[in-house]
Each structure stands twice: as structure tokens, then as C-alpha cells.
Amino acid sequence: MSTTIRMPEVLANVTEAAVQKWLVAPGDTIEVGQPFAEIETEKAVVEYTAETAGTVLELVVAEGDSVDVGAPIAVVGEAGETPTVEDAPAAPAASAPATPDAPSAPAAPVASPAPSAPASPAAPAAASTPAEAPNAPAPASHGGRQFISPLVRRLAREKGISLDGVQGSGPDGRIVRKDLEALIASGGGQSATATGAGDAPRASAPASSVSAASGTPAALPEGAELVPHSRMRATIARRLTESKNQVPHFYLEAECRVDALLDLRTRLNEGAASKISVNDLVVKAVAGAFLDVPEANRTWSDEGMVRHAAVDIGIAVSLDDGLVVPVVRGAEALSVSALGRSIADLATRAREGGLRPDEMQGGSFSVSNLGMFGTRSFSAIINPPQAGILAVGAARQAPVVVDGALEVGTVMAVTLSADHRAWDGALAARWLAAFVARIENPLTILA
């Protein structure tokens, strides 16, 4: 009997993903643990390995198509067997019509931000499109049900586009992102907000008006182009907005004199096969500061304070369309050279889309370094559930006072962003002082 392979939840809280690339073809024989497909989420591209052995009978989803977690993507069975695709479990029916302030469907929290207008309530994933009233009948497709991916539903709502009558190219006629993009490119999709009775005021608004909820312009200025958000950009926007809204940030600033640190780096790199960067030394000093102030190695949870045994540090890595924060585990126990190799490996695989799910989760603290771009100082936003992040600026020459005399030194500005629920001001100040002490006495970093 054939087995239906479903879209896995490759990362926590991800409710939709796309098959970026199939690593098998119909007729191939696969074993458990064999690379099966490259799955793209809003956070990363993850290699998915087969959990069932057999012959690939059918690939249900085309490369690039987005589907919900749990939806069928392939069928595996015995050679020559007729493939049978099992439908995904049906979503439970809503017990009452959605209301404007009702929460988004539990199955798709990532792709369900606040509605773009009061007349567009959040709806269950299997209910009406955003342009419809709560009790309006669904389009006549698949027995009265129109299949729309959560991401497309959200984008259509934000752009005021009606999907009525659109024939999807995804599995079971599901409307996927490329269908929406084709609709926009063809100039189709009557504005959903212009047809709703409750949206008459918006329909008569000036062309340059902007939706207060979504930030979507009612009409683009001449020559402007609206580029749909990538999964990663949409997730970054959501998570950082949540962080600023829900996490009480406070900030501490310091300047470190780094002449001795730069001299040490030069000596360490003489004849070394792999070079150590200033950032490697900074991250190692961060880990050392947690050894000096171990009570700071904690994070907030609603149930209680989580005290961490190891120092797991997230490293902000810039990508073409966003950033990811892979985590170095046990940074306090690694040598500077081993730490540098680990950071370089994570950064390389992050840019290639080759991080594992576990490498992007956890950690109690992060480091964001923009010094290589010449940025003097900045404040970073905490990456929940972590308790803090250190923003590192460029090393620059500046006048410094030593024993009452003025001289030229090399200084580096850092800004600590801390979660006031987990850290009080005095604790944060002690931790920052410990970090500065290690940077200015760099031999302690190597200890």
C-alpha cells in the first residue's frame, strides 16, 4: 500500500513551506534517511530526509509551490503500484462567524497578521476569502471550497486583491504565490476593499493614501514598483515588531579601547592557517563575560526564569534579503580558533541556505556586528526568547585620556540591548563591565 509523504514542520511554528528542489524523481528507490527534498521556509532552506523506504510513485507538489504543513507532497510505495494520495486532515469548522477582532487561524500564525481594514476580519483557513462577508458562500471550486495558501491569503488581503474566480495551479487547484503574482502582473484582481460596503470611505480616499494597518499604498506613485515580501522578510518584520511591542528593552552603552586586542589578533594570525577576526574575539569575550557574571546567563519565560548551563550565542548573519541568527553552542568552552571556524561555517551555510533547524533555535544572547561597514554605533533589537543582544560598532582612532594625558587610541563602541524582565540595570551594567574588561585585557579572552 502506498504511503503519502506530507510537508513536514521543519522548524517550530512554521505552518507553510515550499519545495525548493526535489532530490528524487518518480521511479527512484529511496531509503530512510536519504535526502528527499530541499524545503524552503520563511527562515531558511532545510534538507528534508526520507522517513519512509520504497519507490517514489508521484511528486504531488511542483518545485517552488507553497503548501501548508501536513499537506501531501509525494507518494511512496512499491514499484508498479498505483499511487493514492491521501487528503490532509480537514480543518475543524468554525463554531461562530469570525469577528473583526477574532484571532487568526491557529494553523497559520506566521501568515496571519492583523487585518488590513476593519471590514476584513481574520478568517479560518478553509473559510471565505478576505473580500467576502463571514457568511458569504465560497467560490464554486472543489465542492464550494476554494483552496488558498495562508501566505497568498494574507498578501491578497494586504493588497486589497480579490481572488474570486482565480484558478490555482497548486495541488487540488490551490492558489499559490505564483498565481497571485501572475494576477498582479496581468492587472487583474479587482480591489477587494473597493467592493465591500464597509470600505466605501477607503475607496474614495486619495490615491496616495496608505492603509494604517498594513502600510500598503492604495495606489503606487508613478514609476514605483511593489515587490511582494519574501517569506524571510515577512517573518523578520513580524518577529521584530513583536519583540519591540512585547519585550521591555533598555540600553547600556560603553566604549572599549582595543589597541591591545588588535595587536593580539595580529600575533595570533601570524602564520595561522585560518585567520581570526575581531568578531571572533568579541564573541569569545561575550562568552567570557557570562563566566564572570553567570547569573546573567538567563532568559525570561512566563513560567519562570530559565537559567542556562552553557553559553549559547546567536551570531547575526546578513543575507541578500534579510538575516538569520545561527547559534554557536557552548561558546565558553571553545578556543578562539575553534570558535572562529564554527562562526565561519555557520555564516557560510546560512548564505547558502544550508543550516539545520536546530542551528537556528535556542541561545540566550546574540551579537550583531556592523563595524565592518564603518558604523560607529547602533542599537539592536532583541531576538526572543533571548535576553539580550550586543551591537558592535567599528574600531576607530579617537582621543583618549591616560593618566591625565591626552593620546590617540583605538576605541570601539558597543551597545547592550537587554530584556528588563530578565535583567535589571545593575546586572546588565556588571555584565557589560566584565565584557569591556576582557576586551581591554585580551589575554583573558584566551584563558
C-alpha positions, 0 to 999 in steps of 0.5 A, a space after each residue: 500500500 502506498 504511503 503519502 509523504 506530507 510537508 513536514 514542520 521543519 522548524 517550530 511554528 512554521 505552518 507553510 513551506 515550499 519545495 525548493 528542489 526535489 532530490 528524487 524523481 518518480 521511479 527512484 528507490 529511496 531509503 530512510 534517511 536519504 535526502 528527499 527534498 530541499 524545503 524552503 521556509 520563511 527562515 531558511 532552506 532545510 534538507 528534508 530526509 526520507 522517513 519512509 523506504 520504497 519507490 517514489 510513485 508521484 511528486 504531488 507538489 511542483 518545485 517552488 509551490 507553497 503548501 501548508 504543513 501536513 499537506 501531501 507532497 509525494 507518494 511512496 510505495 512499491 514499484 508498479 503500484 498505483 499511487 493514492 494520495 491521501 487528503 490532509 486532515 480537514 480543518 475543524 469548522 468554525 463554531 461562530 462567524 469570525 469577528 473583526 477582532 477574532 484571532 487568526 487561524 491557529 494553523 497559520 500564525 506566521 501568515 496571519 497578521 492583523 487585518 488590513 481594514 476593519 471590514 476584513 476580519 481574520 478568517 479560518 483557513 478553509 473559510 471565505 476569502 478576505 473580500 467576502 462577508 463571514 457568511 458569504 458562500 465560497 467560490 464554486 471550486 472543489 465542492 464550494 471550497 476554494 483552496 488558498 495558501 495562508 501566505 497568498 491569503 494574507 498578501 491578497 488581503 494586504 493588497 486589497 486583491 480579490 481572488 474570486 474566480 482565480 484558478 490555482 495551479 497548486 495541488 487540488 487547484 490551490 492558489 499559490 504565490 505564483 498565481 497571485 503574482 501572475 494576477 498582479 502582473 496581468 492587472 487583474 484582481 479587482 480591489 477587494 476593499 473597493 467592493 465591500 460596503 464597509 470600505 466605501 470611505 477607503 475607496 474614495 480616499 486619495 490615491 496616495 493614501 496608505 492603509 494604517 494597518 498594513 502600510 500598503 499604498 492604495 495606489 503606487 506613485 508613478 514609476 514605483 514598483 511593489 515587490 511582494 515580501 519574501 517569506 524571510 522578510 515577512 517573518 523578520 518584520 513580524 518577529 521584530 515588531 513583536 519583540 519591540 511591542 512585547 519585550 521591555 528593552 533598555 540600553 547600556 552603552 560603553 566604549 572599549 579601547 582595543 589597541 591591545 586586542 588588535 595587536 593580539 589578533 595580529 600575533 595570533 594570525 601570524 602564520 595561522 592557517 585560518 585567520 581570526 577576526 575581531 568578531 571572533 574575539 568579541 564573541 569569545 569575550 561575550 562568552 567570557 563575560 557570562 563566566 564572570 557574571 553567570 547569573 546573567 546567563 538567563 532568559 525570561 519565560 512566563 513560567 519562570 526564569 530559565 537559567 542556562 548551563 552553557 553559553 549559547 550565542 546567536 551570531 547575526 548573519 546578513 543575507 541578500 534579503 534579510 538575516 538569520 541568527 545561527 547559534 554557536 553552542 557552548 561558546 565558553 568552552 571553545 578556543 578562539 580558533 575553534 570558535 572562529 571556524 564554527 562562526 565561519 561555517 555557520 555564516 557560510 551555510 546560512 548564505 547558502 541556505 544550508 543550516 539545520 533547524 536546530 542551528 537556528 533555535 535556542 541561545 540566550 544572547 546574540 551579537 550583531 556586528 556592523 563595524 565592518 561597514 564603518 558604523 560607529 554605533 547602533 542599537 539592536 533589537 532583541 531576538 526572543 526568547 533571548 535576553 539580550 543582544 550586543 551591537 558592535 560598532 567599528 574600531 576607530 582612532 579617537 582621543 583618549 585620556 591616560 593618566 591625565 594625558 591626552 593620546 590617540 587610541 583605538 576605541 570601539 563602541 558597543 551597545 547592550 540591548 537587554 530584556 528588563 524582565 530578565 535583567 535589571 540595570 545593575 546586572 546588565 551594567 556588571 555584565 557589560 563591565 566584565 565584557 569591556 574588561 576582557 576586551 581591554 585585557 585580551 589575554 583573558 579572552 584566551 584563558 
